[in-house]
Amino acid sequence: MSPCPFLIVARGEQQTHWKHDLANLTLTYDNSSLGNRRFPLKKGTAGQKGTYANSPLFIERELAALQDWTIENLEIRRLKMIAWAKGRWTVDSIPRKPDQEPRSIEGMINYAEEFDLGEELLAIHQAATRLKMWPTIRKGIQYRHPNNYRLSTIVVYVQAGGFTIYFHPRNFAVFQGVSEIQASQILGVNDGWNWFPRERISEAVDALNRFDAFLKDKMAN
């Protein structure tokens, strides 16, 4: 078994950046047959030998479930792999110095402003506040359900190029009169980790605003 880089849709500097990144590698028994073929050919179909879909390895079968190999999928896969590695080998991230750790929403917004993302984080906070969610600050912002402090609704991590946000549709469903299926449909995001680069952060705000509008409409009727 050896690492097997596979092609992505990016070109130029992006391709150079991601080519040998952790997220763009997989263990495989079929390195010689896969080679540098395009992702749809490597993905294959169930029963097709020498493809991800037919691999005995879960890490490859997981790739076969993707429609295409995009930068967004790379970002999400990288986060999942890092989270798995930290859990498997109990490796902690290097913490920021205590005197630099944000301890408030204002501190987190100021931190986001270092990446010119202060207004975007404020917009997410305002949308969450309209839903009466309340935040706790750790390395990110964990917003909790207004009627059950044990339930997280979203968790926001600030990064240089955007936000990583974990959505919990099942906990949104705790709002009165909302099913989990409805919550997922209204939010229109992945259940779990979502990567929102700078240009797509408004989609996260829109998801929360749609949910707020749905609740208000339901109460009005």
Residue, then its C-alpha position, 0 to 999 in steps of 0.5 A: m500500500s502506498p500514498c496515491p495522489f489523484l488529480i483535482v479540478a484546480r490548475g496552476e498555483q492551486q494544483t501545486h498547493w494541493k497536489h501533495d497535501l494530506a487531503n489529496l492523498t489516499l492509501t490504495y492497493d491499486n496505485s499502478s492502475l490508478g496512476n494519474r487518471r482523472f477522478p471520475l475514472k478513479k472513482g469508478t462504480a461498484g464491482q469495477k476492479g481497480t477503482y475507489a468504488n471497488s476498494p476493500l479500503f474504507i478510505e477509498r470507498e468514501l471517496a467514491a461517494l463524492q460527485d467530483w473532486t473540488i477544492e471544497n471537498l479537499e478542505i472538508r476532507r482535510l478537516k476530517m482527517i486531522a480530526w480523526a488523527k487527533g482523536r486516534w493519537t490524542v494529539d492536541s493542537i498548539p494552543r494560542k498564548p492565554d493572553q491572546e486567546p479571545r474570551s468574548i464575541e468582541g475578542m473573536i470578531n477582533y481576531a477575525e478582523e486580523f484576516d479581514l473577516g470581522e464583518e462576516l463573523l459579526a453577521i453570523h453572530q447577529a443571525a444566531t442572536r436573532l434565533k436567540m442562540w447563545p454563544t460560548i467561546r473556546k477556540g471557536i464559537q459554539y452557539r447553543h440552543p436557546n431552550n437547551y444549553r446542552l445542545s449545539t446548533i452551530v460551531v464556528y471556527v475562524q481561519a485565514g481564508g474563511f470559516t469552518i462551521y459545523f451545523h447540527p440540523r437535529n438540534f435545530a429540530v428541537f425548535q418547536g414544530v420543526s422536524e429534522i428533515q425540515a431543518s436540513q432542507i431549510l438550512g441547505v447545508n451539510d450535516g456536519w462540517n462545512w467550509f465557507p471561503r470568504e466569498r461564500i460566507s454569506e451562504a451561512v448567514d442566509a441559512l440562519n436567516r432562512f431558518d429564522a424566517f421559517l420560525k416567524d412564519k410558523m408562529a404567525n400562522 
